[in-house]
Amino acid sequence: MTISPIAIIVVSNDNVRVMQVEPSHGSLDNIVGMAPDIIEKIKSFFSKSSKDKSSKNEVVESDEQEK
């Protein structure tokens, strides 16, 4: 009995990725492989959006205080 690797986990900075050793065999494999990237993009979009909102609120509050 032999054990053959199917994927490698790559950790760099704050990113964790699963890299397949063999090419994917179907669309489900592709979707599962892309899931971490999609989740990271969604998280960065929402964190960027919340930072933009908070900076806009600070500008509005400072404008109101000046009046």
PEJO-V75343 format. One record per residue. RES is the residue in one small letter. PHI is phi in whole degrees, 0 to 359 (NA if undefined). PSI is psi in whole degrees, -180 to 180 (* if undefined). D_LAST is the distance of its C-alpha to the last C-alpha in Angstrom with 1 decimal. Layout:
res phi psi d_last
RES PHI PSI D_LAST
RES PHI PSI D_LAST
This chain:
res phi psi d_last
m NA 132 78.1
t 238 153 75.4
i 250 126 71.7
s 240 133 69.8
p 292 145 66.1
i 246 -19 64.0
a 202 160 60.5
i 234 137 58.9
i 267 124 55.6
v 248 124 53.5
v 243 123 50.7
s 215 129 48.5
n 53 -119 45.1
d 258 11 43.3
n 254 140 45.4
v 233 126 48.6
r 231 151 50.8
v 250 117 54.1
m 254 125 56.4
q 284 138 59.5
v 283 -45 62.7
e 262 154 64.5
p 300 152 63.2
s 293 153 61.7
h 254 -5 64.2
g 191 178 62.0
s 292 -32 58.7
l 296 -40 58.0
d 299 -41 58.4
n 295 -42 56.0
i 296 -45 53.3
v 296 -38 53.8
g 291 -31 53.6
m 273 -14 50.3
a 306 -48 48.6
p 300 -40 47.1
d 295 -42 45.6
i 296 -44 44.1
i 297 -42 42.7
e 296 -40 41.2
k 295 -40 39.6
i 295 -44 38.1
k 298 -43 36.7
s 292 -34 35.2
f 297 -47 33.6
f 290 -35 32.0
s 290 -37 30.9
k 294 -41 29.4
s 296 -42 27.7
s 290 -34 26.2
k 293 -40 25.0
d 297 -42 23.3
k 296 -43 21.6
s 292 -36 20.4
s 290 -35 19.0
k 293 -39 17.1
n 297 -39 15.7
e 296 -39 14.6
v 294 -44 12.8
v 296 -43 11.1
e 295 -41 10.2
s 291 -35 9.0
d 295 -40 6.7
e 292 -35 5.4
q 289 -29 5.5
e 288 -26 3.8
k 282 * 0.0
